[in-house]
Amino acid sequence: MTSAELCDLVVDGMTEKKAEDVVVLDLQGVNNAIASYFVICSGNSDTHVEAISDSIEEVVYKRSNQSPWHREGVQNKEWILIDYVDVVVHIFKKEKRSFYALEDLWGDAVISHIETSA
């Protein structure tokens, strides 16, 4: 499975739980990038952030038999990071996302905003 295909599965997992403001940062052309893609989204509450995280892991595992290499933030549910090595997922509570502004930090990336149904 390619990194792009894995990225698509992550987006599917996010949209399945109505994640908001889904953005894909293609880092393949960025020097010294730590991954090929960052996929970022927001949730409204601790419960929503956790549901999005669970959905991503479930969708990716069911369709590709891949488990994350590493995950962080599952306890506090304000910023959950799921690391699939080439694809790194960031699920933020809304107020935390604007504080960290990852899209601004990786401004050289090709940024795609994913349309989600309301």
N, C-alpha and C positions, 0 to 999 in steps of 0.2 A: 504494500500500500504506500502510495506517495504521501508526502507531507501535505500537499494540496487536498488530496482525498480525505486525509485525517482531519484537516481543517474544516472541510465540509461537514463531516460527521459531528464535530464539536458544535458547529453552528446549528445543525439539526437538533442536537440535544438542548441547546439554549432556547431555540424558538419553540420547542415542544412545551416548555414551561413558561412561555411568554416573557422571556428576558427582554429587557429594554435597552435601547441604544447599543445594538450589537455592531461592533467594529472589528474588522480584520486588518492587522498591520502585516504587510508582506515585507519581511526583513531580509529577503534573499539578496538584495542589492546593497545592503548596508554593511560597510566594513566592520568587522569585529562583532557582529550580531551574535547573540547567544542562542538563537533559534531561527528557524525559517519563518515562522509565523507567531504572532501574538494574536489571540482572539480575546476581546474584551467585551463585557456586558455589565449591566446594572440590574439589581434587584431592589424591591421596595422594602423588604424586611429581612430579619434573620432567617425566618422560615422560607421566604422566597429564594434567598441566596443559597440556602442548603438544598432546596428542591431543584434549582438549576444545576448545581454541582452534581447531585445524584443522577439527574437526567443525562448529563453529559457522559458520565462514566458508564451508565447503563447502555446508552446508544452506541458509544464507541466499542464497548466490550461485545455487545450483541452482533454488531456488523463487521468487526475486524478482529475480535478476540484479543484486543490489546488492553492492558491495564496501565494506569499511570506509573511512571517511574518514581514520581514523588508528588506529594500534596502537602499544602500548608494552609493554616487559617481555618481549618474545619471547626475548631473549638469556639473561636470568637465570632465567626460568621459575618465579619465586616469586609474581609478581602480574602477570598479563597483562591489559591493558586493550584492549578493542576498541571503538572509537567509531563508531557509526552515526549520530551527531548526536543524534537524538531518543531513541535507545536506546544506553546505554553499558553494556558488559559487563565484569564483573570476575571473573577466574578466579584464585583464590588457592590456594597450598599451605596446608594446614590451619593450620599455626602462624602464618603471616602474616595470615590472615584475622582471627583473634582479636585480634591486635596492632592492626590498623587499625580494626576494629569499625565498618565503614561503616553497618551497620544502626542503630547507636546515633547516629551523626553525623546521619543523616537520619531522626530519630525521628518527624517530622511526616508522613512518607510513609505511604501505605497499603501495608502489608507482607503479601505472600502467600507462604506456604511451599508449594512444589511437591512433591507426592508423587512419589517415584521408586521404581522396583522395585529390589530388592536383588540 
